[in-house]
Amino acid sequence: MSELLKRLCETWGPSGYEHQVRRLIESEVAAYADEVRIDGIGNLIVRVGSRGPKVMVVAHMDEIGVMATFAEPSTGVLRFAAIGGLTVHDLVGQRVQFEDGTLGVIGAHQPYKNSNPKLDELYIDTGGAPVAIGQPAAFVHAYAEQGDIRLSKAMDDRAGCAVVIEAIHKLNRKTPNQVYFVFSVQEEVGLRGAGPAAFGITPDVAIAVDVTDTGDMPKGEKTVVKLGHGAGIKVYDPGLVVPRAVIDWMVSTAEKAKIPYQIDMIEAGTTDAARVQLAGSGVPSGAVTIPTRYIHSQSEMVHARDLQACTDLLVALLKSKAEISV
């Protein structure tokens, strides 16, 4: 999975501009699918199977980024808006890249005198290279490995995309369900892609595959999730209370297959499942989550064992008939 994960993480694709990521994913899954299509908002929808319960599996393609809003007349530096949830105090000195390849560095007025700058105090310095107003940019940071540790920008949620792609390969069209794998757009700016996809699919059950915070760092999140200890099985976040039937399905499947798992309950953040659950007359929804440190930084950290556990759990779930009664 490492080579695939590297290519996914290093592909340019801020929210609303996921087309390069979508092309890469489509090339990886087309041979394993019964149907591949792109919906009106830009989601890539990959169907496997034609009978049985409808299962929607969703991982988002987009990453956080910035958009040029104004060029200072005197200096030419660019003011910018956030695309998604940026951690402002981490931005100074970071490199960004526009789609045409133009590079810039984020700077701040007197950065060493203010360790907590506001977004409107920052700018992008392209060294005089022209950039049109309204152009988006993604962060630039190389993928790296150290033992079982994987580090990169955009692990949120290219790691989820990698897990879903690997699951599609391993299933090889063998499932008792109609599985709709949705690689969604614009999750980072309000879960915008998953809702339209769910309305079109009308799934019987849904599974989001996304990252989750860990609690194994100094003053970390108040969660029992640890890096390297297995797949997260979501029970609660501010956008989703997972139905007991979905939790039981996931836990029993993991235990039967001897897949390491952790109960994931967080007090901030959510996944595409929060939007999918509201589609139509309601969709029982849960999430398989990837323990991740430093989310929304340029060095998001995941563990190879957790990626494997998430893949194995997703495959095991989809090999069973998804008959969920809430």
C-alpha positions as CSV (number, residue, x, y, z in Angstrom):
1,M,0.0,0.0,0.0
2,S,2.9,2.3,0.6
3,E,3.6,3.2,-3.1
4,L,-0.1,3.9,-3.6
5,L,-0.3,6.0,-0.5
6,K,2.7,8.1,-1.5
7,R,1.1,8.8,-4.9
8,L,-2.2,9.7,-3.4
9,C,-0.7,12.0,-0.7
10,E,1.5,13.8,-3.2
11,T,-1.2,14.4,-5.8
12,W,-2.5,18.0,-5.8
13,G,-6.2,18.3,-4.9
14,P,-7.6,21.0,-2.5
15,S,-11.4,21.0,-1.8
16,G,-13.4,21.7,-5.0
17,Y,-10.4,20.9,-7.2
18,E,-10.1,17.1,-6.7
19,H,-9.8,16.2,-10.4
20,Q,-6.2,15.0,-10.4
21,V,-6.9,12.7,-7.4
22,R,-10.0,11.4,-9.0
23,R,-8.1,10.5,-12.2
24,L,-5.5,8.6,-10.2
25,I,-8.2,6.7,-8.2
26,E,-10.2,5.9,-11.3
27,S,-7.1,4.3,-12.9
28,E,-6.6,2.1,-9.8
29,V,-10.2,0.8,-9.5
30,A,-11.8,0.7,-13.0
31,A,-10.7,-2.9,-13.7
32,Y,-12.3,-4.1,-10.4
33,A,-15.6,-2.3,-10.8
34,D,-19.0,-3.1,-12.4
35,E,-19.7,0.6,-12.9
36,V,-17.7,3.8,-12.6
37,R,-19.2,7.2,-12.9
38,I,-18.8,10.8,-11.8
39,D,-21.8,12.6,-10.4
40,G,-22.8,16.2,-10.8
41,I,-20.8,17.6,-7.9
42,G,-17.7,15.6,-8.8
43,N,-17.8,12.5,-6.6
44,L,-16.3,9.4,-8.1
45,I,-18.8,6.5,-7.6
46,V,-17.6,2.9,-8.1
47,R,-20.1,0.2,-7.9
48,V,-19.2,-3.4,-7.1
49,G,-22.0,-6.0,-7.1
50,S,-25.6,-5.9,-8.3
51,R,-27.6,-7.8,-5.7
52,G,-28.2,-7.6,-2.0
53,P,-28.3,-4.7,0.4
54,K,-26.9,-1.3,-0.8
55,V,-23.8,-0.4,1.2
56,M,-22.2,3.0,0.7
57,V,-18.5,3.3,1.6
58,V,-17.2,6.9,1.5
59,A,-13.7,8.4,1.7
60,H,-13.0,12.0,0.7
61,M,-10.5,13.0,-1.9
62,D,-9.9,16.6,-1.0
63,E,-7.2,18.2,1.2
64,I,-7.0,21.5,3.0
65,G,-5.5,24.4,1.1
66,V,-5.6,28.1,0.4
67,M,-7.0,30.4,-2.3
68,A,-5.5,33.7,-3.5
69,T,-7.8,36.6,-2.8
70,F,-5.8,39.8,-3.3
71,A,-2.3,40.9,-4.5
72,E,-0.7,43.7,-2.5
73,P,0.0,46.5,-5.0
74,S,3.3,47.6,-3.4
75,T,4.9,44.2,-2.8
76,G,3.0,41.7,-5.0
77,V,2.5,39.3,-2.2
78,L,-0.8,37.4,-2.1
79,R,-3.4,37.5,0.6
80,F,-5.4,34.3,0.8
81,A,-8.4,32.6,2.3
82,A,-8.4,29.2,4.0
83,I,-9.8,26.1,2.2
84,G,-10.8,24.0,5.1
85,G,-9.6,24.1,8.7
86,L,-6.1,25.5,8.8
87,T,-4.0,25.7,12.0
88,V,-2.8,29.2,11.5
89,H,0.2,29.2,13.9
90,D,1.7,26.3,11.8
91,L,1.5,28.1,8.5
92,V,4.5,30.5,8.5
93,G,7.3,29.1,6.3
94,Q,5.1,26.5,4.7
95,R,5.3,26.0,0.9
96,V,2.2,26.0,-1.3
97,Q,1.8,25.1,-4.9
98,F,-0.8,26.4,-7.4
99,E,-2.1,24.0,-10.0
100,D,0.1,25.4,-12.7
101,G,3.2,24.6,-10.6
102,T,3.8,28.1,-9.2
103,L,5.3,27.8,-5.7
104,G,4.9,30.2,-2.9
105,V,6.0,30.5,0.8
106,I,3.6,31.6,3.5
107,G,5.0,34.6,5.4
108,A,3.8,36.9,8.2
109,H,4.6,40.5,9.3
110,Q,7.2,40.3,12.0
111,P,6.6,36.5,12.5
112,Y,9.0,36.1,15.4
113,K,7.2,38.8,17.5
114,N,3.8,37.0,17.2
115,S,3.7,33.3,17.7
116,N,-0.1,33.2,17.2
117,P,-0.7,35.3,14.0
118,K,-4.1,35.7,12.5
119,L,-4.9,34.5,9.0
120,D,-5.2,38.1,7.7
121,E,-1.7,38.8,8.9
122,L,-0.3,36.1,6.6
123,Y,0.6,36.3,2.9
124,I,2.0,34.1,0.1
125,D,5.3,35.2,-1.4
126,T,5.8,33.7,-4.9
127,G,8.9,35.7,-5.6
128,G,7.1,37.8,-8.1
129,A,5.6,34.9,-10.1
130,P,2.1,35.9,-11.2
131,V,-1.0,34.2,-9.8
132,A,-4.5,35.0,-10.8
133,I,-7.0,35.9,-8.0
134,G,-9.2,33.0,-7.1
135,Q,-6.5,30.3,-7.8
136,P,-6.3,27.6,-5.2
137,A,-3.1,26.1,-3.8
138,A,-2.2,23.0,-1.9
139,F,0.6,22.5,0.6
140,V,3.9,21.0,-0.5
141,H,5.4,18.3,1.7
142,A,7.1,15.1,0.6
143,Y,5.8,11.7,1.7
144,A,8.2,9.8,4.1
145,E,8.5,6.5,5.9
146,Q,10.3,5.5,9.0
147,G,9.8,1.8,9.9
148,D,6.0,1.4,10.1
149,I,5.4,5.1,10.4
150,R,4.0,7.0,7.4
151,L,4.3,10.8,7.2
152,S,2.8,13.2,4.7
153,K,0.5,16.1,4.1
154,A,-3.0,15.1,3.0
155,M,-3.2,11.7,4.9
156,D,-6.6,13.2,5.7
157,D,-8.0,11.6,3.8
158,R,-5.8,10.0,1.2
159,A,-5.0,7.3,3.7
160,G,-8.7,6.6,3.7
161,C,-8.8,6.5,-0.1
162,A,-5.8,4.1,-0.1
163,V,-7.6,1.8,2.3
164,V,-10.8,1.8,0.2
165,I,-8.8,1.2,-3.0
166,E,-7.0,-1.8,-1.4
167,A,-10.4,-3.1,-0.2
168,I,-11.8,-2.9,-3.8
169,H,-8.8,-4.9,-5.1
170,K,-9.1,-7.5,-2.4
171,L,-12.8,-8.0,-2.9
172,N,-12.3,-8.5,-6.6
173,R,-16.1,-8.2,-7.2
174,K,-16.9,-10.9,-4.6
175,T,-19.5,-9.5,-2.2
176,P,-23.1,-10.4,-1.4
177,N,-24.0,-6.7,-1.4
178,Q,-24.3,-3.8,-3.8
179,V,-21.4,-1.7,-2.7
180,Y,-21.1,1.9,-3.8
181,F,-17.6,3.1,-3.1
182,V,-17.8,6.9,-3.1
183,F,-14.6,9.0,-3.3
184,S,-16.2,12.3,-2.2
185,V,-15.4,15.9,-2.8
186,Q,-15.4,19.0,-0.6
187,E,-15.5,17.2,2.8
188,E,-13.0,19.7,4.3
189,V,-15.3,22.6,3.6
190,G,-18.6,21.2,5.0
191,L,-19.1,17.5,4.0
192,R,-20.6,18.8,0.8
193,G,-20.0,15.9,-1.6
194,A,-21.3,12.9,0.5
195,G,-24.9,14.2,0.8
196,P,-25.7,14.3,-2.9
197,A,-24.0,10.9,-3.4
198,A,-26.2,9.4,-0.7
199,F,-29.4,10.9,-2.1
200,G,-28.6,9.3,-5.4
201,I,-27.6,5.9,-4.1
202,T,-30.2,5.5,-1.3
203,P,-28.0,3.1,0.7
204,D,-29.3,0.7,3.3
205,V,-26.1,1.3,5.4
206,A,-23.1,3.5,5.1
207,I,-19.5,3.4,6.3
208,A,-17.1,6.4,6.2
209,V,-13.4,5.7,6.1
210,D,-11.5,8.7,7.5
211,V,-8.8,9.7,10.0
212,T,-9.3,10.2,13.7
213,D,-7.3,11.8,16.4
214,T,-5.2,9.8,18.9
215,G,-4.9,10.3,22.6
216,D,-1.3,8.9,23.0
217,M,0.6,12.2,22.9
218,P,1.4,14.8,25.7
219,K,-1.8,16.7,26.4
220,G,-3.4,14.8,23.5
221,E,-7.1,14.4,22.7
222,K,-9.3,12.7,25.4
223,T,-9.6,9.5,23.5
224,V,-8.3,5.9,24.0
225,V,-7.2,5.6,20.4
226,K,-3.5,4.9,19.9
227,L,-1.2,4.8,16.9
228,G,-0.4,1.3,15.9
229,H,-3.2,-0.4,17.9
230,G,-5.6,-1.2,15.1
231,A,-8.6,0.2,13.2
232,G,-10.9,2.7,14.9
233,I,-14.6,1.8,15.1
234,K,-16.5,5.0,15.6
235,V,-19.2,5.1,18.3
236,Y,-19.6,8.9,18.6
237,D,-18.5,12.3,17.3
238,P,-20.2,15.7,17.3
239,G,-21.8,14.9,14.0
240,L,-22.7,11.3,14.4
241,V,-24.1,9.0,17.1
242,V,-23.5,5.5,15.5
243,P,-26.5,3.2,15.9
244,R,-25.8,0.2,18.2
245,A,-26.6,-2.2,15.4
246,V,-23.8,-0.7,13.2
247,I,-21.3,-0.8,16.1
248,D,-22.2,-4.4,16.9
249,W,-21.8,-5.4,13.3
250,M,-18.4,-3.8,13.1
251,V,-17.1,-5.1,16.5
252,S,-18.4,-8.7,15.9
253,T,-16.8,-8.8,12.5
254,A,-13.5,-7.5,13.8
255,E,-13.5,-10.0,16.7
256,K,-14.5,-13.0,14.4
257,A,-11.7,-12.2,12.0
258,K,-9.2,-11.4,14.8
259,I,-8.6,-7.9,13.4
260,P,-7.2,-5.4,16.0
261,Y,-9.6,-2.6,16.7
262,Q,-10.2,0.4,19.0
263,I,-13.3,2.1,20.1
264,D,-13.2,5.7,18.6
265,M,-15.1,8.4,20.4
266,I,-14.0,12.0,19.9
267,E,-15.3,15.4,21.1
268,A,-14.4,17.5,18.0
269,G,-14.6,16.8,14.3
270,T,-16.7,14.4,12.2
271,T,-16.8,12.5,9.0
272,D,-18.9,12.3,5.8
273,A,-21.1,9.8,7.7
274,A,-22.6,12.8,9.5
275,R,-24.1,14.0,6.2
276,V,-24.9,10.6,4.8
277,Q,-27.0,9.6,7.8
278,L,-29.5,12.4,6.9
279,A,-30.1,11.4,3.3
280,G,-33.6,10.4,2.3
281,S,-35.5,8.9,5.2
282,G,-32.2,8.3,7.1
283,V,-29.3,5.9,6.7
284,P,-27.7,3.9,9.5
285,S,-24.1,5.0,9.3
286,G,-20.8,4.4,11.0
287,A,-17.1,4.8,10.4
288,V,-13.9,2.8,10.2
289,T,-11.2,5.3,11.3
290,I,-7.4,5.5,10.9
291,P,-5.6,6.7,14.0
292,T,-3.6,9.8,13.0
293,R,-1.4,12.3,14.8
294,Y,-1.1,15.9,13.8
295,I,-4.2,16.1,11.7
296,H,-4.4,19.2,9.4
297,S,-0.6,19.7,9.7
298,Q,1.8,19.0,6.8
299,S,3.2,16.0,8.7
300,E,0.2,13.9,9.5
301,M,1.4,10.5,10.9
302,V,-0.2,7.1,10.5
303,H,0.9,3.6,11.2
304,A,1.1,0.7,8.6
305,R,-0.5,-1.8,11.0
306,D,-3.5,0.5,11.4
307,L,-3.9,0.9,7.6
308,Q,-3.8,-2.9,7.3
309,A,-6.3,-3.4,10.0
310,C,-8.7,-0.8,8.5
311,T,-8.4,-2.5,5.1
312,D,-9.0,-6.0,6.6
313,L,-12.0,-4.8,8.6
314,L,-13.6,-3.1,5.6
315,V,-13.1,-6.2,3.4
316,A,-14.5,-8.5,6.1
317,L,-17.6,-6.2,6.6
318,L,-18.3,-6.2,2.8
319,K,-17.9,-9.9,2.5
320,S,-20.8,-10.4,4.9
321,K,-24.4,-9.6,4.0
322,A,-25.1,-6.1,5.4
323,E,-28.5,-6.6,6.9
324,I,-28.7,-3.9,9.6
325,S,-31.8,-3.4,11.6
326,V,-31.9,-0.3,13.9
